[in-house]
Amino acid sequence: MIADSVVAAPAATRRRRVVIWVCSAVVLVVLGIAGLTLGEAAVSVPDVVSVLFGGGESGTRLVVLGWRLPRVVLGAAIGAMLALSGALFQVVTRNPLGSPDILGFSAGAYTGALIVIVGGSASTLALTAGSIGGGILSAALVFALVAWRGATGTRLIIVGIALTAMLGAANTMIELAADDVVSRSAAIWGAGSLNGIDGRWMPVILVALALGALAIAALRPALTLYELGEDRAASLGVRPVRLRLSAMLVGVVLLALTIAAAGPIAFVALAAPQIARRLWRSGPMPFAASAMTGAVLLVFSDLLAMRLFAPTMLPTGLVTIGIGGLYLAWMLSGANRRRR
């Protein structure tokens, strides 16, 4: 992915960004090691290192490679994908609240996947298709409702909140109409969790993350100009409608795949891009930094979900909602202070 640093940035800012990149990578590695070692079956760091390099006992290999490593890797990848999706929609809407959680796209993708589950299929392909289809339909509906006045500003957020509420009610009705076993399973999965995720999602998620990063790298020059304003971007050769549609499609697919794999994990898409923007002190949206921030946030949240009330494991989405709620309250209070 294209580097986030701006060539014309002061030397002190460039050094700050390098330091933050290094610190973020170290934090992510430490959290990953904690995820591999902590649990009901504790594994020492030397044993983890031995297993990762092909050694270790069969039982230890099963715990580390079969159970914990997929969860850590997928947690980081899903967090990065959620952050990239949120960053795309925040650029397209030019609004820090323009996240798929608030715009209704997450609820739409969940509805699509829920219909597939209730229909009796839980295969990777079926869940992926249902989630992507639901996400695209909800995004198309939201943008169609606001197209006559422009897909930016408060109007888009209000329409998204309304759609989220309606889809939430529809999802509840679908769950209640299903049999007890399917309904309970769908409700647990709907909280957003890495508890039941397995290695079958590894190739799907990692390939999607790589392709999504390449697509965003191709779109990034136009997105940077778009952040300057739609009219100015158009005067510089950007086609705003085509750019919005392309960015929306990439963002919805990234989001939908994470929902198909782990359910709707809230607030990472909302918070990660804005946290990255403040930490890296970036002008244009820092996509790579957002991905790193999202990975750290989700791996940290999942570690809390596993160990906070051990041996009971909470859904990861409950932790991200708590963290995201605090972040949203802080962001809104800061906006109110700036108006005074």
N, C-alpha and C positions, 0 to 999 in steps of 0.2 A: 504494500500500500504506500501511496505517496506520503513522504514525511510531513509531519504537521508543523515543523518549525518554519518560520518565515525568514527568508534570507536577510531582509532588511531589519530584522529585530535586533535590538541592542545586545551587546555581548553578555550583559548580566542576565537578560531574559533567556538567551540561548543556554547559558550555563544552568539556570534554574530548571529549564526543561530537561536537560540531560540528567540532572540530579533526580528530578521527579520520575523520569523513566527508569533509572536504576533502582530507586527506592520502590517503585511499583512492582518491578520485576522481582525484587527480593521478597517483598510482602507476599506476592503470589506464590513464589516457590515455598516460602515458610508455611503458608496456609495449605498448600498442596501436600507438603510433608506431614503436617498435622492431620490432614484428612486421611492419609495412608497409615498413620501410626495409631491414632486414637480410635477407641471403640471398645465394645465388650470383649473382643479378642485383641488385646493390645499387642502391637508389634513394634519392636525397637527400631530406631533409625538405622543401625548397622544391618539388621535383617532386611529392612526395606531396600537398602542399597544393594545388598546381595541378591535379592529377588529381581530387582530391576536389571541387574547385569547377568541374569541367567542362573543364579544359584538359589540357595534356600531350600527348605523342606517343602514337601508337596502341600501340606496344610497351609503353610505360610504363603506359598505361591497362590493358592486358591483365594485366600483372604485379600491379598494385595492386588494381584492381577485380575482375578475374576470378579471381585466385589467392589473394591475401593478405587482402583485406578480408573475404571470407566466412569465412576461417579465424579471424581475430581476433574478428569479431562473434559467430560461432557458439561460439568458445571461451569468451567471456565469458558468453553466454547459457546454454550447457550447464553451466558452472561454477555459475552462479546457480541453475539448476534442481536440480542435484545437492545444493547446500547447502540449498535449501528442502525437498527431500525428506528429507534427513537431519534437519533441524530438526523436521519434523513427527513423524518416528518417535521421535526422542529425547524429545519432549513426550509422545507417546502411551505410550511405555514408561517414561517418567520415569527414563531411564538414559542417561548420556552415551555408552555403547557401543551404544545402540539405533539403529544405522545400517543402511541396506539392504545395505551390503557384508557386515556381520557376520550379519544376520538371515536371509540367504539369498535376499532378494528380487532382488538384482542377478544372482545365479546363475540364478534362475528366469527372469528376463526375458531373459538371454542364451540360455538353453536354448530358449525360445520362438522367438527370432530365428534361432538356429542351425538349428532344424528347418526353418524357412522357407527359409534359404539352401541347405541340403542338398537340399531339395525342388525346387530349381531356380528360385526366385523371389528377386529382390533389389530389387524395387520399393519405393518409399517406403511405400506403403500396406500391402504385405505384411509388410515388416519391422516397421512400427509395430504392426500387429495382432498379429503373433506375439510381439513383445516385451511388449506390454501384457497379452496373454493369459497368457504365462508368469509375468510378475510378479504378476498378480492370483492365479493358482492357487497360487504358492509362498507368498504372503502369507496366503491363506486357510488353507493347510495348517499353517503355523506357528501362527497364532492359534487354529486349531481344536485343535491338540495341547496348548496351554497354557490353553485357555479355562476349564477346570474349576478352575484355581488362580489365574486372573488373568493378564492379558497384560502383566505387568511383572516386573522383577527379573531375577535371575541365570538362572532357569529358561528364560526367553524367549531369552536370549543363547545358552545351551547348545543349545537346540533349533535355533536359527538356524545356529549353527556346524556342527552335525551335518548339517542340510539342505544347507548350502553345500558340505560335503565330498562328500555323495552326488551332488549335482547336478554338481559338478566332475568326478567320475568318469564320470557319464552323458555329460557334454559331450565328454570325451575319447573315449569309445567312439563317439559320433556322428561325431566328426571322423575317427577311424581307419576307420570304415566307409565314409566318402565317398571319391570318387575323389581322386587326388593334387592336381589343380588346385583343386577346391573345398575340400579339406582344408587346403591351404596358405593359401588366401585366408581361410578361417574362422579359422585359428590367428592370422594377422596381425591380423585385425579383432578377435579376441577379446582381444588385449593392450590394447585401448582406445587409439585414436589419432585425431588430427585430420588425419593425413597425407593420407588419401584423401577427406576430406569436401568436398562441393561446394555450390554455391549453391542446389540444389534443396531443401535442408533449411532454408533461411533462413525462408521463410514458416511452415513447420510449427513450427520451434523457437520463433520469436519470438511467434507466436500462442499457442502452448502456455504460454510463460513469462508472457505477459500474463494469460491466463485463470487460470493457476495462482496468480498473485499476487492476482487478484481473489477467488478461492476462499479463499485463506488469510486475506485481509483480512476476509472474512465470518465465518470460523471463529475468528479470533484472540481475540475477547472470551471465548468459551467455552473455548478452549485455555488462556488465561491463568488462568481459574478452575480448570481441570483440573489445572494445575501445583500448585495448593494442596492437592490430594488429591481422590480420586474421591468420597469421602463428602461432603466439604464442597462440592464442585462440584455434586453432585446436590441438596444442600439449597438451593443458590442457583439452581436451575432448569435446570442442565445435564443433558442425557441422555447419560451416559458412553458407552453402547454405540453410540448413533447417532453421537456425536462421533468415537469411535475408527474406526468404519467409514468415515465421511466423510473424516477425515484420512488414513486408510490408502489410500483410493481415490485421492485427490489426489496423495499421495506416490508411489504406485506408477506412476501415469500419467506424472508428471514424470520419474521415474527411467527408466521403460521407453522413453520417447521419446529420452532421451539415449543409451541403449544402442543403440537402433535406428539412430541417426545416427552414433555414433562408437565403438560397442563399450563394454564395461564399464570405465569409468575409475574406479579404486578410490580410496578414502580421502578424497576431497573432501567427500562427504556426511558422513563421520565427523568430520573435523577442522574444517571451516569453521564450523559452529554454535558449537562450544566456543571456538574462537579468537575469534569475534565476541563471545561472551558475556564473555570476559575483557577484550578491548580496549575494548568499549563499557561495561563494568561494568553490565550490565543484570540486573535481577531476572528478569522473564519472558523467555522465549525471544525474542531480537531477530531477527525474520525478515528484515526489510529489510537489516540489517547482515550477517546470515548470507549473504544473496544477494550482497552486495557482496564479502564475503570470499571466497566461492566463485569469483566471477568473477576476482578478482585471482589467487587460487591457480592456477586452471587456465590463464589466459593466461600467467602466469609459468612454470608447468611446461611448457607447450607451447613457449615460447620457448627454454627450456633443452633440450628434446627436439630442437628444430631445429638449435641452434647448438653444443651441447656437443661433439659429435663430427662437426661439419660436414666434408665434405658429406653424411655419413651422417645420416639423420634417425631418431631413436629413436621408438618408440611413446610417446605422451604418458603412457599408463598406467604405464609403467615409472618415469617420473620421479615421478608422484604416489604410487606405492607406496613409493619411497624416502623422500619427504618425509613421507608418512603413517606409515610405520614408525617414523621418528624421533619424530614427534609422539606416537604411541601409546606408545612406550617412555617418553617423558618424562611422559605423563599417568599411566601406571601406576606409575612410580617415585614421582611426587608423591603418589599415593594411598597407597602403602606408607609414605611418610614421615609422612603425617598420622595413620596408625594407631598409630605408635610413640609 
